[in-house]
Amino acid sequence: MHPALTVVRPGLFDTLQDVGRIGFLELGMPVAGAMDPVGLRLANTLAGNAAGTAAIEIGVMGPEIRVDADSARLAVTGPIEVALIATDQAAPVALPSDRSYLLTRGQRLRLGMVEGVNSAYLAIEGGLSLPSFMGSLATYTRAALGGIDGRKLAAGDLLPLILPAASRRDEQKLSRPFDYGDGPIRVVMGPQADYFSDAGIASFLGGEYAVTKEADRMGIRFEGPRIEHAKGWDIISDGIAYGAIQVPGAGQPIVLLADRQTIGGYPKIACVASADLPRLSRMLPGQKVRFQAVGVAEAEELRRELEKRIQSAIAAIVTARPPGGIDLAALYETNLISGVVPPA
């Protein structure tokens, strides 16, 4: 049997995602890819992979995965419940997230609820041996493309591994959970800001908006103060950027995300600064935000600052102790003797 991971129990919405299909928008192909590229990147770093390697994106509740290989290294990022099931007779042992784990044949990693945000990531050392579509393994469920038959993971799915066994190295962990920041969501106004009245723009920038239940990988529909149009709400369809904020006739904003359509015919009042997209993409229904206008130069600086924080988090990765065991390497390196008393 080819080395693989087996999905024993699927979560609510688990899909394979990488950085997406870059460069095909003109052909009508959405980018798809990770909703939270920071989480994907950190999980891959812990697993020892290139930053954009395909991983399992976990929505709300995760799957249970069995190792059907000599060994496999799995890395989990995000505030999610993690447990190891060592044998069929063993009880689950709770484990921390934001670190890598070495599992051997037959062992299972059980991933539970994602706490307080929308997604978490499970990366596999070496990646998965699956055919790509347009250079990507990203799952786009609306067209049944990529990943495993273009759908979310199901019980019994086999995820073939590129590596027959995990490499010999220490496990890694983040020094602390990554800080996605807080405060208003920063936006660059336009490209159709002139389609809105001064009062409409004031409502957008001055009001508080709540995430509705109409929130998924395609976009988030917000509910709050009505945004008044000045020139109607139909335009000649044009391109949709990641984070573009459309405002249909009802006057409620829709932020378009990873699985967004390639073009759209509603005016776009603004676009979310790329530095705030990972935070926005993790939001759950009921959570509230305010929007703050910034210029292009400030948005670019915010993105550079985010990259610095990511690099800092990667530089601060440390060796992880074995779960429930003794870290012999750390023990040998620690001075346990504070002094010597000569014999009487």
MIDREN-220767 format. One record per residue (C-alpha): residue number from 0; residue in one letter; x, y, z. Coordinates in steps of 0.2 Angstrom, whole numbers. Example, Ala and Ser with C-alpha at 12.3 -4.5 7.8 and 13.67 -1.06 7.14 Angstrom:
BEGIN
atom seq: 0 | type: A | x: 62 | y: -22 | z: 39
atom seq: 1 | type: S | x: 68 | y: -5 | z: 36
// end
This chain:
BEGIN
atom seq: 0 | type: M | x: 0 | y: 0 | z: 0
atom seq: 1 | type: H | x: 7 | y: 17 | z: -4
atom seq: 2 | type: P | x: 11 | y: 28 | z: 11
atom seq: 3 | type: A | x: -5 | y: 38 | z: 15
atom seq: 4 | type: L | x: -15 | y: 47 | z: 28
atom seq: 5 | type: T | x: -33 | y: 40 | z: 29
atom seq: 6 | type: V | x: -48 | y: 51 | z: 34
atom seq: 7 | type: V | x: -56 | y: 41 | z: 48
atom seq: 8 | type: R | x: -69 | y: 55 | z: 52
atom seq: 9 | type: P | x: -71 | y: 71 | z: 42
atom seq: 10 | type: G | x: -73 | y: 88 | z: 50
atom seq: 11 | type: L | x: -87 | y: 101 | z: 45
atom seq: 12 | type: F | x: -77 | y: 108 | z: 30
atom seq: 13 | type: D | x: -60 | y: 102 | z: 27
atom seq: 14 | type: T | x: -52 | y: 105 | z: 10
atom seq: 15 | type: L | x: -34 | y: 104 | z: 3
atom seq: 16 | type: Q | x: -28 | y: 122 | z: 0
atom seq: 17 | type: D | x: -11 | y: 130 | z: -5
atom seq: 18 | type: V | x: -8 | y: 148 | z: -11
atom seq: 19 | type: G | x: -20 | y: 145 | z: -25
atom seq: 20 | type: R | x: -21 | y: 147 | z: -44
atom seq: 21 | type: I | x: -11 | y: 162 | z: -48
atom seq: 22 | type: G | x: -12 | y: 170 | z: -65
atom seq: 23 | type: F | x: -28 | y: 163 | z: -72
atom seq: 24 | type: L | x: -41 | y: 176 | z: -68
atom seq: 25 | type: E | x: -42 | y: 182 | z: -86
atom seq: 26 | type: L | x: -48 | y: 164 | z: -90
atom seq: 27 | type: G | x: -62 | y: 165 | z: -78
atom seq: 28 | type: M | x: -53 | y: 154 | z: -65
atom seq: 29 | type: P | x: -54 | y: 159 | z: -47
atom seq: 30 | type: V | x: -38 | y: 159 | z: -37
atom seq: 31 | type: A | x: -45 | y: 149 | z: -22
atom seq: 32 | type: G | x: -31 | y: 144 | z: -10
atom seq: 33 | type: A | x: -29 | y: 147 | z: 9
atom seq: 34 | type: M | x: -41 | y: 159 | z: 18
atom seq: 35 | type: D | x: -27 | y: 162 | z: 30
atom seq: 36 | type: P | x: -11 | y: 162 | z: 21
atom seq: 37 | type: V | x: -2 | y: 166 | z: 37
atom seq: 38 | type: G | x: -8 | y: 150 | z: 46
atom seq: 39 | type: L | x: -4 | y: 140 | z: 31
atom seq: 40 | type: R | x: 14 | y: 147 | z: 30
atom seq: 41 | type: L | x: 17 | y: 144 | z: 49
atom seq: 42 | type: A | x: 10 | y: 126 | z: 48
atom seq: 43 | type: N | x: 21 | y: 122 | z: 33
atom seq: 44 | type: T | x: 36 | y: 130 | z: 42
atom seq: 45 | type: L | x: 33 | y: 118 | z: 57
atom seq: 46 | type: A | x: 32 | y: 103 | z: 45
atom seq: 47 | type: G | x: 48 | y: 108 | z: 36
atom seq: 48 | type: N | x: 39 | y: 112 | z: 20
atom seq: 49 | type: A | x: 40 | y: 126 | z: 7
atom seq: 50 | type: A | x: 28 | y: 140 | z: 13
atom seq: 51 | type: G | x: 15 | y: 137 | z: -1
atom seq: 52 | type: T | x: 14 | y: 118 | z: 1
atom seq: 53 | type: A | x: -4 | y: 111 | z: 0
atom seq: 54 | type: A | x: -11 | y: 108 | z: 18
atom seq: 55 | type: I | x: -28 | y: 104 | z: 25
atom seq: 56 | type: E | x: -38 | y: 119 | z: 29
atom seq: 57 | type: I | x: -50 | y: 116 | z: 43
atom seq: 58 | type: G | x: -66 | y: 125 | z: 45
atom seq: 59 | type: V | x: -75 | y: 126 | z: 62
atom seq: 60 | type: M | x: -71 | y: 107 | z: 67
atom seq: 61 | type: G | x: -57 | y: 96 | z: 61
atom seq: 62 | type: P | x: -55 | y: 78 | z: 55
atom seq: 63 | type: E | x: -48 | y: 62 | z: 63
atom seq: 64 | type: I | x: -33 | y: 57 | z: 52
atom seq: 65 | type: R | x: -24 | y: 40 | z: 53
atom seq: 66 | type: V | x: -6 | y: 37 | z: 48
atom seq: 67 | type: D | x: -5 | y: 22 | z: 35
atom seq: 68 | type: A | x: 14 | y: 24 | z: 33
atom seq: 69 | type: D | x: 29 | y: 19 | z: 43
atom seq: 70 | type: S | x: 29 | y: 37 | z: 50
atom seq: 71 | type: A | x: 22 | y: 54 | z: 46
atom seq: 72 | type: R | x: 25 | y: 72 | z: 53
atom seq: 73 | type: L | x: 10 | y: 83 | z: 55
atom seq: 74 | type: A | x: 10 | y: 101 | z: 60
atom seq: 75 | type: V | x: -6 | y: 110 | z: 67
atom seq: 76 | type: T | x: -8 | y: 129 | z: 68
atom seq: 77 | type: G | x: -23 | y: 138 | z: 75
atom seq: 78 | type: P | x: -33 | y: 138 | z: 91
atom seq: 79 | type: I | x: -40 | y: 120 | z: 88
atom seq: 80 | type: E | x: -42 | y: 105 | z: 100
atom seq: 81 | type: V | x: -29 | y: 92 | z: 96
atom seq: 82 | type: A | x: -28 | y: 74 | z: 103
atom seq: 83 | type: L | x: -17 | y: 59 | z: 99
atom seq: 84 | type: I | x: -25 | y: 41 | z: 98
atom seq: 85 | type: A | x: -10 | y: 30 | z: 100
atom seq: 86 | type: T | x: -19 | y: 13 | z: 98
atom seq: 87 | type: D | x: -36 | y: 7 | z: 95
atom seq: 88 | type: Q | x: -38 | y: 3 | z: 113
atom seq: 89 | type: A | x: -30 | y: 19 | z: 120
atom seq: 90 | type: A | x: -39 | y: 34 | z: 126
atom seq: 91 | type: P | x: -36 | y: 51 | z: 116
atom seq: 92 | type: V | x: -22 | y: 61 | z: 124
atom seq: 93 | type: A | x: -24 | y: 80 | z: 123
atom seq: 94 | type: L | x: -10 | y: 89 | z: 114
atom seq: 95 | type: P | x: -6 | y: 108 | z: 111
atom seq: 96 | type: S | x: -8 | y: 116 | z: 94
atom seq: 97 | type: D | x: 5 | y: 127 | z: 85
atom seq: 98 | type: R | x: 18 | y: 113 | z: 84
atom seq: 99 | type: S | x: 23 | y: 97 | z: 74
atom seq: 100 | type: Y | x: 20 | y: 79 | z: 79
atom seq: 101 | type: L | x: 28 | y: 63 | z: 73
atom seq: 102 | type: L | x: 16 | y: 49 | z: 72
atom seq: 103 | type: T | x: 19 | y: 31 | z: 67
atom seq: 104 | type: R | x: 8 | y: 18 | z: 58
atom seq: 105 | type: G | x: -9 | y: 16 | z: 64
atom seq: 106 | type: Q | x: -9 | y: 31 | z: 76
atom seq: 107 | type: R | x: -22 | y: 44 | z: 74
atom seq: 108 | type: L | x: -23 | y: 63 | z: 76
atom seq: 109 | type: R | x: -40 | y: 69 | z: 81
atom seq: 110 | type: L | x: -44 | y: 87 | z: 78
atom seq: 111 | type: G | x: -59 | y: 95 | z: 86
atom seq: 112 | type: M | x: -67 | y: 112 | z: 87
atom seq: 113 | type: V | x: -58 | y: 128 | z: 81
atom seq: 114 | type: E | x: -60 | y: 140 | z: 95
atom seq: 115 | type: G | x: -65 | y: 158 | z: 92
atom seq: 116 | type: V | x: -60 | y: 159 | z: 73
atom seq: 117 | type: N | x: -65 | y: 151 | z: 57
atom seq: 118 | type: S | x: -50 | y: 141 | z: 52
atom seq: 119 | type: A | x: -35 | y: 131 | z: 57
atom seq: 120 | type: Y | x: -22 | y: 121 | z: 46
atom seq: 121 | type: L | x: -14 | y: 104 | z: 46
atom seq: 122 | type: A | x: 2 | y: 102 | z: 36
atom seq: 123 | type: I | x: 10 | y: 86 | z: 31
atom seq: 124 | type: E | x: 29 | y: 85 | z: 30
atom seq: 125 | type: G | x: 34 | y: 82 | z: 11
atom seq: 126 | type: G | x: 17 | y: 86 | z: 5
atom seq: 127 | type: L | x: 4 | y: 75 | z: -4
atom seq: 128 | type: S | x: 6 | y: 65 | z: -20
atom seq: 129 | type: L | x: -9 | y: 72 | z: -29
atom seq: 130 | type: P | x: -12 | y: 78 | z: -47
atom seq: 131 | type: S | x: -12 | y: 97 | z: -48
atom seq: 132 | type: F | x: -24 | y: 107 | z: -58
atom seq: 133 | type: M | x: -17 | y: 123 | z: -66
atom seq: 134 | type: G | x: -2 | y: 122 | z: -55
atom seq: 135 | type: S | x: -11 | y: 120 | z: -39
atom seq: 136 | type: L | x: -20 | y: 108 | z: -27
atom seq: 137 | type: A | x: -32 | y: 121 | z: -20
atom seq: 138 | type: T | x: -49 | y: 115 | z: -19
atom seq: 139 | type: Y | x: -63 | y: 125 | z: -27
atom seq: 140 | type: T | x: -79 | y: 116 | z: -22
atom seq: 141 | type: R | x: -91 | y: 127 | z: -33
atom seq: 142 | type: A | x: -83 | y: 120 | z: -49
atom seq: 143 | type: A | x: -77 | y: 103 | z: -41
atom seq: 144 | type: L | x: -59 | y: 107 | z: -45
atom seq: 145 | type: G | x: -43 | y: 103 | z: -36
atom seq: 146 | type: G | x: -40 | y: 94 | z: -20
atom seq: 147 | type: I | x: -49 | y: 77 | z: -19
atom seq: 148 | type: D | x: -62 | y: 77 | z: -33
atom seq: 149 | type: G | x: -65 | y: 96 | z: -30
atom seq: 150 | type: R | x: -74 | y: 93 | z: -13
atom seq: 151 | type: K | x: -72 | y: 93 | z: 5
atom seq: 152 | type: L | x: -64 | y: 78 | z: 13
atom seq: 153 | type: A | x: -75 | y: 63 | z: 17
atom seq: 154 | type: A | x: -73 | y: 47 | z: 28
atom seq: 155 | type: G | x: -61 | y: 35 | z: 19
atom seq: 156 | type: D | x: -52 | y: 47 | z: 8
atom seq: 157 | type: L | x: -34 | y: 42 | z: 6
atom seq: 158 | type: L | x: -21 | y: 56 | z: 5
atom seq: 159 | type: P | x: -5 | y: 49 | z: -3
atom seq: 160 | type: L | x: 11 | y: 55 | z: 5
atom seq: 161 | type: I | x: 26 | y: 60 | z: -5
atom seq: 162 | type: L | x: 38 | y: 54 | z: 9
atom seq: 163 | type: P | x: 37 | y: 36 | z: 13
atom seq: 164 | type: A | x: 42 | y: 40 | z: 31
atom seq: 165 | type: A | x: 46 | y: 56 | z: 41
atom seq: 166 | type: S | x: 63 | y: 63 | z: 42
atom seq: 167 | type: R | x: 74 | y: 61 | z: 58
atom seq: 168 | type: R | x: 73 | y: 78 | z: 67
atom seq: 169 | type: D | x: 66 | y: 86 | z: 82
atom seq: 170 | type: E | x: 49 | y: 93 | z: 83
atom seq: 171 | type: Q | x: 46 | y: 111 | z: 82
atom seq: 172 | type: K | x: 33 | y: 123 | z: 90
atom seq: 173 | type: L | x: 29 | y: 142 | z: 89
atom seq: 174 | type: S | x: 35 | y: 151 | z: 104
atom seq: 175 | type: R | x: 17 | y: 159 | z: 106
atom seq: 176 | type: P | x: 1 | y: 159 | z: 95
atom seq: 177 | type: F | x: 3 | y: 171 | z: 81
atom seq: 178 | type: D | x: -4 | y: 188 | z: 84
atom seq: 179 | type: Y | x: -16 | y: 193 | z: 70
atom seq: 180 | type: G | x: -19 | y: 210 | z: 78
atom seq: 181 | type: D | x: -35 | y: 219 | z: 82
atom seq: 182 | type: G | x: -44 | y: 236 | z: 79
atom seq: 183 | type: P | x: -52 | y: 242 | z: 63
atom seq: 184 | type: I | x: -51 | y: 233 | z: 47
atom seq: 185 | type: R | x: -40 | y: 245 | z: 36
atom seq: 186 | type: V | x: -47 | y: 248 | z: 18
atom seq: 187 | type: V | x: -41 | y: 257 | z: 3
atom seq: 188 | type: M | x: -56 | y: 267 | z: -4
atom seq: 189 | type: G | x: -61 | y: 263 | z: -22
atom seq: 190 | type: P | x: -61 | y: 259 | z: -36
atom seq: 191 | type: Q | x: -80 | y: 265 | z: -37
atom seq: 192 | type: A | x: -81 | y: 276 | z: -22
atom seq: 193 | type: D | x: -89 | y: 289 | z: -33
atom seq: 194 | type: Y | x: -104 | y: 278 | z: -34
atom seq: 195 | type: F | x: -108 | y: 282 | z: -16
atom seq: 196 | type: S | x: -114 | y: 298 | z: -8
atom seq: 197 | type: D | x: -105 | y: 307 | z: 6
atom seq: 198 | type: A | x: -117 | y: 300 | z: 18
atom seq: 199 | type: G | x: -115 | y: 283 | z: 12
atom seq: 200 | type: I | x: -96 | y: 283 | z: 14
atom seq: 201 | type: A | x: -98 | y: 291 | z: 31
atom seq: 202 | type: S | x: -110 | y: 277 | z: 36
atom seq: 203 | type: F | x: -97 | y: 264 | z: 30
atom seq: 204 | type: L | x: -82 | y: 272 | z: 39
atom seq: 205 | type: G | x: -92 | y: 277 | z: 54
atom seq: 206 | type: G | x: -103 | y: 262 | z: 58
atom seq: 207 | type: E | x: -101 | y: 245 | z: 65
atom seq: 208 | type: Y | x: -104 | y: 230 | z: 55
atom seq: 209 | type: A | x: -108 | y: 212 | z: 60
atom seq: 210 | type: V | x: -103 | y: 196 | z: 51
atom seq: 211 | type: T | x: -119 | y: 187 | z: 45
atom seq: 212 | type: K | x: -122 | y: 169 | z: 43
atom seq: 213 | type: E | x: -119 | y: 171 | z: 24
atom seq: 214 | type: A | x: -100 | y: 170 | z: 26
atom seq: 215 | type: D | x: -90 | y: 157 | z: 18
atom seq: 216 | type: R | x: -74 | y: 155 | z: 7
atom seq: 217 | type: M | x: -82 | y: 165 | z: -7
atom seq: 218 | type: G | x: -85 | y: 180 | z: 4
atom seq: 219 | type: I | x: -93 | y: 188 | z: 20
atom seq: 220 | type: R | x: -109 | y: 198 | z: 20
atom seq: 221 | type: F | x: -110 | y: 211 | z: 33
atom seq: 222 | type: E | x: -125 | y: 219 | z: 42
atom seq: 223 | type: G | x: -125 | y: 237 | z: 48
atom seq: 224 | type: P | x: -129 | y: 254 | z: 44
atom seq: 225 | type: R | x: -135 | y: 256 | z: 26
atom seq: 226 | type: I | x: -123 | y: 263 | z: 13
atom seq: 227 | type: E | x: -131 | y: 275 | z: 2
atom seq: 228 | type: H | x: -127 | y: 274 | z: -17
atom seq: 229 | type: A | x: -126 | y: 290 | z: -27
atom seq: 230 | type: K | x: -126 | y: 283 | z: -45
atom seq: 231 | type: G | x: -135 | y: 267 | z: -44
atom seq: 232 | type: W | x: -128 | y: 250 | z: -40
atom seq: 233 | type: D | x: -125 | y: 243 | z: -57
atom seq: 234 | type: I | x: -108 | y: 244 | z: -66
atom seq: 235 | type: I | x: -101 | y: 236 | z: -81
atom seq: 236 | type: S | x: -93 | y: 220 | z: -74
atom seq: 237 | type: D | x: -75 | y: 222 | z: -70
atom seq: 238 | type: G | x: -61 | y: 212 | z: -61
atom seq: 239 | type: I | x: -63 | y: 207 | z: -42
atom seq: 240 | type: A | x: -48 | y: 208 | z: -31
atom seq: 241 | type: Y | x: -45 | y: 198 | z: -15
atom seq: 242 | type: G | x: -54 | y: 209 | z: -2
atom seq: 243 | type: A | x: -64 | y: 219 | z: -13
atom seq: 244 | type: I | x: -80 | y: 226 | z: -5
atom seq: 245 | type: Q | x: -95 | y: 226 | z: -16
atom seq: 246 | type: V | x: -111 | y: 235 | z: -10
atom seq: 247 | type: P | x: -127 | y: 229 | z: -19
atom seq: 248 | type: G | x: -143 | y: 238 | z: -19
atom seq: 249 | type: A | x: -148 | y: 234 | z: -1
atom seq: 250 | type: G | x: -133 | y: 244 | z: 5
atom seq: 251 | type: Q | x: -124 | y: 231 | z: 15
atom seq: 252 | type: P | x: -106 | y: 227 | z: 11
atom seq: 253 | type: I | x: -99 | y: 211 | z: 5
atom seq: 254 | type: V | x: -81 | y: 207 | z: 7
atom seq: 255 | type: L | x: -75 | y: 195 | z: -7
atom seq: 256 | type: L | x: -62 | y: 182 | z: -2
atom seq: 257 | type: A | x: -52 | y: 167 | z: -8
atom seq: 258 | type: D | x: -66 | y: 158 | z: -19
atom seq: 259 | type: R | x: -73 | y: 175 | z: -26
atom seq: 260 | type: Q | x: -79 | y: 176 | z: -43
atom seq: 261 | type: T | x: -67 | y: 184 | z: -56
atom seq: 262 | type: I | x: -78 | y: 198 | z: -61
atom seq: 263 | type: G | x: -93 | y: 207 | z: -54
atom seq: 264 | type: G | x: -106 | y: 220 | z: -58
atom seq: 265 | type: Y | x: -109 | y: 229 | z: -41
atom seq: 266 | type: P | x: -99 | y: 245 | z: -37
atom seq: 267 | type: K | x: -84 | y: 242 | z: -25
atom seq: 268 | type: I | x: -83 | y: 255 | z: -11
atom seq: 269 | type: A | x: -66 | y: 249 | z: -5
atom seq: 270 | type: C | x: -53 | y: 235 | z: -4
atom seq: 271 | type: V | x: -47 | y: 227 | z: 12
atom seq: 272 | type: A | x: -28 | y: 230 | z: 15
atom seq: 273 | type: S | x: -19 | y: 214 | z: 12
atom seq: 274 | type: A | x: -12 | y: 214 | z: 29
atom seq: 275 | type: D | x: -29 | y: 213 | z: 37
atom seq: 276 | type: L | x: -36 | y: 200 | z: 26
atom seq: 277 | type: P | x: -30 | y: 185 | z: 36
atom seq: 278 | type: R | x: -38 | y: 192 | z: 52
atom seq: 279 | type: L | x: -54 | y: 196 | z: 42
atom seq: 280 | type: S | x: -55 | y: 179 | z: 34
atom seq: 281 | type: R | x: -55 | y: 170 | z: 51
atom seq: 282 | type: M | x: -70 | y: 179 | z: 58
atom seq: 283 | type: L | x: -86 | y: 170 | z: 63
atom seq: 284 | type: P | x: -104 | y: 175 | z: 62
atom seq: 285 | type: G | x: -109 | y: 188 | z: 75
atom seq: 286 | type: Q | x: -92 | y: 196 | z: 76
atom seq: 287 | type: K | x: -91 | y: 214 | z: 73
atom seq: 288 | type: V | x: -79 | y: 226 | z: 64
atom seq: 289 | type: R | x: -77 | y: 244 | z: 59
atom seq: 290 | type: F | x: -68 | y: 250 | z: 43
atom seq: 291 | type: Q | x: -54 | y: 263 | z: 43
atom seq: 292 | type: A | x: -48 | y: 271 | z: 27
atom seq: 293 | type: V | x: -30 | y: 271 | z: 23
atom seq: 294 | type: G | x: -19 | y: 276 | z: 8
atom seq: 295 | type: V | x: -10 | y: 265 | z: -4
atom seq: 296 | type: A | x: 7 | y: 269 | z: 4
atom seq: 297 | type: E | x: 0 | y: 265 | z: 21
atom seq: 298 | type: A | x: -7 | y: 249 | z: 16
atom seq: 299 | type: E | x: 9 | y: 244 | z: 8
atom seq: 300 | type: E | x: 18 | y: 248 | z: 24
atom seq: 301 | type: L | x: 5 | y: 238 | z: 34
atom seq: 302 | type: R | x: 9 | y: 223 | z: 23
atom seq: 303 | type: R | x: 28 | y: 225 | z: 26
atom seq: 304 | type: E | x: 25 | y: 226 | z: 45
atom seq: 305 | type: L | x: 15 | y: 209 | z: 44
atom seq: 306 | type: E | x: 29 | y: 201 | z: 34
atom seq: 307 | type: K | x: 41 | y: 206 | z: 48
atom seq: 308 | type: R | x: 29 | y: 199 | z: 61
atom seq: 309 | type: I | x: 28 | y: 183 | z: 52
atom seq: 310 | type: Q | x: 47 | y: 182 | z: 50
atom seq: 311 | type: S | x: 49 | y: 185 | z: 68
atom seq: 312 | type: A | x: 37 | y: 171 | z: 73
atom seq: 313 | type: I | x: 47 | y: 159 | z: 62
atom seq: 314 | type: A | x: 63 | y: 165 | z: 69
atom seq: 315 | type: A | x: 56 | y: 161 | z: 87
atom seq: 316 | type: I | x: 51 | y: 143 | z: 83
atom seq: 317 | type: V | x: 59 | y: 132 | z: 96
atom seq: 318 | type: T | x: 62 | y: 113 | z: 98
atom seq: 319 | type: A | x: 46 | y: 105 | z: 106
atom seq: 320 | type: R | x: 46 | y: 93 | z: 120
atom seq: 321 | type: P | x: 39 | y: 76 | z: 116
atom seq: 322 | type: P | x: 21 | y: 76 | z: 122
atom seq: 323 | type: G | x: 19 | y: 68 | z: 139
atom seq: 324 | type: G | x: 38 | y: 63 | z: 139
atom seq: 325 | type: I | x: 55 | y: 69 | z: 144
atom seq: 326 | type: D | x: 65 | y: 80 | z: 132
atom seq: 327 | type: L | x: 82 | y: 71 | z: 134
atom seq: 328 | type: A | x: 91 | y: 84 | z: 123
atom seq: 329 | type: A | x: 85 | y: 98 | z: 134
atom seq: 330 | type: L | x: 89 | y: 88 | z: 150
atom seq: 331 | type: Y | x: 107 | y: 85 | z: 144
atom seq: 332 | type: E | x: 109 | y: 103 | z: 140
atom seq: 333 | type: T | x: 103 | y: 110 | z: 157
atom seq: 334 | type: N | x: 114 | y: 113 | z: 172
atom seq: 335 | type: L | x: 105 | y: 104 | z: 186
atom seq: 336 | type: I | x: 119 | y: 106 | z: 199
atom seq: 337 | type: S | x: 119 | y: 123 | z: 207
atom seq: 338 | type: G | x: 135 | y: 118 | z: 218
atom seq: 339 | type: V | x: 145 | y: 105 | z: 226
atom seq: 340 | type: V | x: 147 | y: 101 | z: 244
atom seq: 341 | type: P | x: 164 | y: 93 | z: 249
atom seq: 342 | type: P | x: 163 | y: 77 | z: 259
atom seq: 343 | type: A | x: 165 | y: 79 | z: 278
// end
